[in-house]
Amino acid sequence: MAVKKKEFSFDDMRNKYSSSTTYKPDTFLNCGPAFLEMTGIPGPAVGHINMLLGHSDTGKTTALVKTAVDAQKKGILPVFIITEQKWSWDHAELMGFDRNGDYLFNSDFEYIEQITEYINELLDAQEKGDLPHDLLILWDSVGSVPCKMTYDGKGGKQHNASVLADKIGMGINQRISGSRRTDKPYTNTLIIVNQPWVELPDNPFGQPKIKAKGGEAIWLNSSIVFLFGNQKGAGTTKISITKDKRKVKIATRTKI
């Protein structure tokens, strides 16, 4: 007796085992014409994790503020997470940020887990309708704060990297990138400032490699990494100027 084969329909299988997801069009925040000229795009990508990586005095915080300025103009709520303790409102206002406008600011953090919990609280409030805004989360900077174990004197660099990989790579990354789906009412963006360390070449003819503090988790989960300065140093030259009998130093020839 012949065995009758069951009829197979790939369309039926696809309907049963596949899902259909559509995403919002890619858009960018605007950091100004100089940023566009140097990078080829206006600024960080909306709905993604972006990293601003570079040595001191290379313009990372300036780019961060310019992004927040554009966000305010577009009705996106800037959320400042400041852990490096070098924040200057005078500098932010000079860049065009409106302190009378809508924004959130929090610098009361001692370790990484407090920051990631704060971000998740904001996203939870957004989902509940308590925070009805697109969010631009700005963290300056990730390399300046340890994980709780290190803060308590029981851990080290590897524990900081592990926590970032867990909290950002396997948690917040999904919530940020998932906001790009067309069925999500709000779109969220995370921009993280980070300082690097330089890995020396293993032979006389090799080139130094720039590495992000806190491990590779944020680097790998970032859709775009903007490298400020060069591999070895800041890529800037400080010069002194005098204005109204006051001497100040500024950085010039910044590279992106």
N, C-alpha and C positions, 0 to 999 in steps of 0.2 A: 504494500500500500504506500503510495507516494505521500511524503510529508508536505503539507501545504505551507508555503512560506507566508509569513505575515507581511502584509503590505507596509512599506516604509515610506514615510514622507518627511523629508528634511525640514519642510516648513513647520510641520507639527512638532518636531524635535526642537527647532529654534524657538518656537513660541513657548515651549515648556521649560527649556533650560537657559534661554538667553534673556537679557534685559536690554531695554533701549534707553539710553541716557543722552540728553543733549546739553550742551554747555553754552553759556553766554559768550558773546564775542570778546576777543582779547582787547583790552584797553590798558592805557598806561597813565600814570600820574606824571605831571610835567615839572621837571626840575630846571627848566630854562633852556635857552638856545645854546649855551656853552656845553651843557650836559648832552644835549642832542647831537651837537657837532662831534663831540669826543666819543660817544658810545654808539651812535646810530639809532637810538631810541629815546623818546622823551624823558623816561624815568622808570621807576620800578613798575612791575606788572601788577595790575589789580587782580585780586583773587588768588594770589600766589604768595609764597615765602620768598623774600628777597634778602640778600646779604650785602652790606656795604663793608668791605674788607680792606684794611690798609693801616699803615703806620700812623703815628700821631702827626697832626698838622697837615693832613692831606685833603681835608674838605669833607670828611664823612658826615659830621654833624651838620654842616651847612647844607649838604644834599638832603639830609633827614628833615631839616626844618623847611626847606623849599618844597619837599613833598607834602608836608603838613599844610603849608600855605595853599597849595593847589587843592588839597583835599577839602579845606574849609570852603573854597570857592565852589566846589562841586557838591557840597552838601554831605560830604563824608566826615564822620566824627573822628578827629585825631585822638588817640589815646597814647600819652607819653608814659613810658616805663623807664625811669632814669635810675641806673645803678652805678654809673661811673662817678657821680657827684661832681661833674664839671659843667653842669647845665647853667646857661646864662639866658635869662629872659630878655636882657638888653640885646643880646645877639639875635635871639629869635624874632624880636620886634623889628630889628634892623633888616632882617631878611623878609619882612612883610607879614609876619604872623600876627593875627588879631587876638589879643588877650581878652577882648570883650566878646569874642565870638564863642562858639560851642567847642569844647574840648574837655578831655579828662587828663589829669596829671597825677602820677603816683611815684614817689621815690622812697617809700617806706618798705624796703625789702632787705633781707639779710642773706637769703639763700635762694637757689634756683627754684625749688619746689613752691615757694611762696609766689613767685612770678607766674609759673605755669598754672597754679591754682587760680590766681587772679584773672588770667586770660580766659580760663574755662568758665569762671563765674560770669564774666562779661558775655561770653557766647551763650551761656545758659540763660542769662537775663534777656538776651536778644531773642532767643527761641521762644521764651515765654511771653514776649511782647512788651516787656518792661524797658527795653532799650531799642526802640524802633529806628535804628540807623544802620547804614553801612559803616563798618569800622575800619580804621587804619591804625593798626597797633605798631608803635614805634619803640623799640627796645635799644637803649644806649647805655651800656654795651654788655654783651653776653660774657665776655672774658673777664669782667670785673667782679663777678659774684660767684661764690662756691656753691656746691650742693650742701644739704644739711649735714651729711656725715663729715664732710671736710670742715664745715663751719664749727662742728662740735669737736674737732681735733681728732677724728677717727678715720679720716679718709684722705684721698689725694687726687691727683689729676685724673687718674683712671676712673675714679668714682664720679667726678664731675662730668666726664664724657659719657659715662653710662647713664646718668640721670637725664642728660640732654637727649641721648638717643631714645630713651624710653618716653619721656614726657613730650618732646617735640617730634621726633621721628615717627613714633607709633601712636601719637595722640593728637596733638594740636595740628600737625600737618594735615591729617585727614579732615579736620573740621574747617581749616582754612581753604584748602583746595576744593573740598566738597561744596563750598558756598558758591562756586562757579556754575553749578548745575542750574538749569532754567527753572526747576521746580523749587528752588530756594529763593525766598523773598529778599534776602540781603546778601551782599557780596563783601567778604572780609579780606583784608590784606595784612600781612605781617612783614615788617622791615626790621632787620636786626643788624646793628652795628657791631663789628668785631675787629679786634686787633690781631695781627698775625704773629707767629714766630717763624724764624727762617731755618729750614733744614739745610745744613751745609752739604755740598756735593761729596760723593764718596770717592771721587778721583779728581786729579788736577785739572781735567778738561771738562768736568761737569759744571752744571749751573745750579745755584741755590734754588730751593723750592720753598714757596710761601705756604704755610700751613695755618689753619684757623685755630685760635685758642678754644679749648673746650672740646677738642676732638673733631671728627669728620661728620657728625650727625647732621648739624644744621647745613653745612656745605652740601652734603649729598641730597638733602631735602629741599634745598633752595632751587627755585626755577631759574633764577638769575643771580649771579654773584658779580658785583661790580668791584673790581680791584683798583684801589686808589694808590698812587705812588708806584714804585718799582719793587723788584724782588728783594733787594738788599736794604734799602732805606726808604725814607719818606718821599724822595723825589722832589724835595723843596729846598729853597734857599731862603734863610731868614735875613731880612734887611731892616735897618733902623730908620725910622722917619721921625721928624719933629713937626708937631702941629700945635700952635698956641703955646709954645715953650714946653710942651709935653712930649717926651720921647717914648715911642712905642715900637715894638717889633712885629713885623708881619711876615707871613710865608708867601713866597712867590714861586712861579713855575710849577704849580701843582699839576700832576699828571693823573689822568683817570684811565 
